[in-house]
Amino acid sequence: MNAADSPTPAITMLRLLGGYQISQALFVAARAGLADQLLDGPIPLAELATATGLRPGPLARIVHALAGEGVFALDAGTGLVRLGPLGRTLASGLPESVRNIALMWMDSHYRAFGELWGTAETGRPAAEIAFGEPLFDWIGQDPARVRAFSAAMTDFARAIRHHSLDAVELDGARTVVDVGGADGTVLAVLAERYPHLRGTVFDLPHVVTAAPEVLRAHGVDDRITTAGGDFFVEVPPADSYLACFILHDWSDEKAGLILGNIHRAADATDARLILVETVLDEGAAPEVASLLDLTMLGVLTGRERTRPEWRDLLAASGFRLDRIRTTPGPMCVIEATRVP
Ligand SMILES: C[S@@+](CC[C@H](N)C(=O)[O-])C[C@H]1O[C@@H](n2cnc3c(N)ncnc32)[C@H](O)[C@@H]1O
């Protein structure tokens, strides 16, 4: 491409400004299951419309816009629609699928971000302004939202954070609590890899109800139990703790309450704590850490943190930062030890 072909700054900015349209077009594609319909090969647009219950005219224009982004490809001659290079990420259940993230983000986070101005002015999370209550309270009002949120976390674990689970080392652990373990997917995968391991998936009562089925499906329900509760009040005892994608949700003050409860509950004086989080300036794919930092600004009170910030946060609650393992993905594994 020579300079004459480069988009002008105004055109580049227009594309950025139009991001809201692409987000919602992706939501339509995800919700309708377009990618699932196309997994076995190209099909005519009219057939795609019939299969998904969408009107052919609007569908054609949405598919056309997303073809420009590499999600679909359209053959003008035959009218056939096929998956583009990104298409499989919107199919269900594939290792690279982020369909559930599309469904959750575009329902809750998209609405929240309409209030980002209020966050910039007041510091209050946009989600709280939009929903009138903190995000997790709002999610908890509706079982469908709870399921959608946990499904999105499973997509994160499988498609975005799988490298980090490979870097979680639990050889020395006998019992582990997964603090904020959602539907149990993360601990189930780890328990498969560590057959000696016993443990507990701990999350809000209305969230953890989904975990027994997941643990059964992974064949680890004889060793891994579930417990419902509030990690700002207390967490179950264990010799090792896992907190994936938890502390970044919360301010230093709130994260300190969770860490304090882990410190109190630990039944080994030198209990291990393993965090799966981003570390600003250190992980691969730093653009994911920046994006998540903006997400945290808009929907919760948390933030992504640098190595010194993690070290200080842990130290303030009686944990020593031992090491940070980077992974080929955006997440790092932060290993810490309880200091008596
Ligand atoms: C970002 S998700 C991470 C889920 C899971 N650890 C993972 O890596 O996929 C945060 C989790 O914290 C849970 N959570 C939020 N507030 C909680 C509280 N007060 N007590 C226990 N769990 C809570 C949510 O229900 C949610 O499952």
Ligand as a Chemical Component Dictionary entry (heavy atoms), coordinates in Angstrom:
data_LIG
# 
_chem_comp.id                   LIG 
_chem_comp.type                 NON-POLYMER 
_chem_comp.pdbx_formal_charge   0 
_chem_comp.three_letter_code    LIG 
# 
loop_
_chem_comp_atom.comp_id 
_chem_comp_atom.atom_id 
_chem_comp_atom.alt_atom_id 
_chem_comp_atom.type_symbol 
_chem_comp_atom.charge 
_chem_comp_atom.model_Cartn_x 
_chem_comp_atom.model_Cartn_y 
_chem_comp_atom.model_Cartn_z 
_chem_comp_atom.pdbx_ordinal 
LIG C1  C1  C 0  -14.581 -12.341 36.375 1  
LIG S1  S1  S 1  -15.449 -13.694 37.075 2  
LIG C2  C2  C 0  -14.180 -14.953 37.131 3  
LIG C3  C3  C 0  -14.724 -16.331 37.191 4  
LIG C4  C4  C 0  -13.687 -17.474 37.222 5  
LIG N1  N1  N 0  -12.752 -17.373 38.309 6  
LIG C5  C5  C 0  -12.936 -17.562 35.929 7  
LIG O1  O1  O 0  -11.736 -17.368 35.917 8  
LIG O2  O2  O -1 -13.574 -17.819 34.897 9  
LIG C6  C6  C 0  -15.651 -13.186 38.745 10 
LIG C7  C7  C 0  -16.394 -14.166 39.637 11 
LIG O3  O3  O 0  -16.469 -13.616 40.959 12 
LIG C8  C8  C 0  -17.723 -13.966 41.509 13 
LIG N2  N2  N 0  -18.066 -13.063 42.622 14 
LIG C9  C9  C 0  -18.392 -11.754 42.531 15 
LIG N3  N3  N 0  -18.641 -11.261 43.757 16 
LIG C10 C10 C 0  -18.481 -12.292 44.633 17 
LIG C11 C11 C 0  -18.573 -12.394 46.045 18 
LIG N4  N4  N 0  -18.914 -11.326 46.775 19 
LIG N5  N5  N 0  -18.328 -13.600 46.632 20 
LIG C12 C12 C 0  -17.992 -14.679 45.862 21 
LIG N6  N6  N 0  -17.867 -14.631 44.509 22 
LIG C13 C13 C 0  -18.109 -13.445 43.907 23 
LIG C14 C14 C 0  -18.657 -13.827 40.325 24 
LIG O4  O4  O 0  -19.867 -14.495 40.536 25 
LIG C15 C15 C 0  -17.810 -14.418 39.194 26 
LIG O5  O5  O 0  -18.035 -15.791 39.047 27 
# 
loop_
_chem_comp_bond.comp_id 
_chem_comp_bond.atom_id_1 
_chem_comp_bond.atom_id_2 
_chem_comp_bond.value_order 
_chem_comp_bond.pdbx_ordinal 
LIG C1  S1  SING 1  
LIG S1  C2  SING 2  
LIG S1  C6  SING 3  
LIG C2  C3  SING 4  
LIG C3  C4  SING 5  
LIG C4  N1  SING 6  
LIG C4  C5  SING 7  
LIG C5  O1  DOUB 8  
LIG C5  O2  SING 9  
LIG C6  C7  SING 10 
LIG C7  O3  SING 11 
LIG C7  C15 SING 12 
LIG O3  C8  SING 13 
LIG C8  N2  SING 14 
LIG C8  C14 SING 15 
LIG N2  C9  SING 16 
LIG N2  C13 SING 17 
LIG C9  N3  DOUB 18 
LIG N3  C10 SING 19 
LIG C10 C11 SING 20 
LIG C10 C13 DOUB 21 
LIG C11 N4  SING 22 
LIG C11 N5  DOUB 23 
LIG N5  C12 SING 24 
LIG C12 N6  DOUB 25 
LIG N6  C13 SING 26 
LIG C14 O4  SING 27 
LIG C14 C15 SING 28 
LIG C15 O5  SING 29 
# 
